[in-house]
Amino acid sequence: MPLLEVHNLSMRYTTLRGIVKALEGVSFDVNEGETLAVVGETGSGKSTLAKAIVRVLEENAKIVSGEIIFEGVDILKLSEEEFRRNYRWVKIAMVPQGSMNSLNPVLKIMDQMIEPLILRGVPRLDAIKIAGEALESVGLTRDVLTKYPHQLSGGMKQRVIIAMAIQAKPKLVILDEPTSALDVMTQANIMNLLKRLRREFKLSYIFITHDLALASELADKVLVLYAGKVAEFGSADLIYSEPKHPYTQGLMSSIPTLREDKKLSFIPGEVPSLINPPSGCRFHPRCPYAMDICRREEPPLITLDNDHKVACWLYSK
Ligand code: SF4
């Protein structure tokens, strides 16, 4: 049984300009110990998906269909109290985008780390011990507990955030662009840390990024989102070696390599408005292979060999 199964998830935001169809019929699964990379451009629905899984949606957001099954339980059906007590930050943790800048500047790291533990009923002294151990497991010393955020470097702050995510020993950690604000060296160190933690704590990750090259360092499986829909889903080996969807192929050809003298290209155009998305295949205005049917009808998710799935009329029999 997969650790996490998402079935047919659709989400809407109500805005003054209209209803934003942020996610439409998204399905995928993550097994224990596995890393799923969720990739796509800004506006593809990646962060919305993460927030739906940990149920931290904005007031104007609504899940209109679908199931999120974690260890066999549909977590969308649980009360907020039960989800908060047993799942959020307990079994499912998240490193939100830009979170290292969200540390409270006037509170010591200790107070920020132990607060969620104390809220769950952990005695203060035990919470301090757990926080100290978590800091050590991310390569920091316990004296960081007594520091204020401004006394730490960007890389140290990101390690604190990761320590906060893993201190309750979750099974799944959702990492939303966890290295985006860091320099290249610090980024490499954080990626190595994530690999080590995955091994030591048998973690599963959902690694959200716009950077396919970075995702390749961790991913066992890849979910490519385009304008709120699944474009392609499958094992990382297959998606990196034989991308099928024209959008995935476009993302791949924009990755520079050291070995090949490859001409880099980019995908022309922009992610469409999700208030009034294009008819048929949402990618058709940017697709070099668009056919008549692509403008008229949405392509189904077609299963190819080895459970590789692609939403594209080019593969319809
Ligand atoms: Fe391109 Fe058509 Fe495939 Fe969409 S369905 S990606 S427009 S070929």
Residues whose N, C-alpha, C, O or C-beta is under 5 A from the ligand:
A	BS01	SF4	P246 C281 F283 H284 C287 Y289 A290 M291 C294 P299 A311 C312 W313 L314
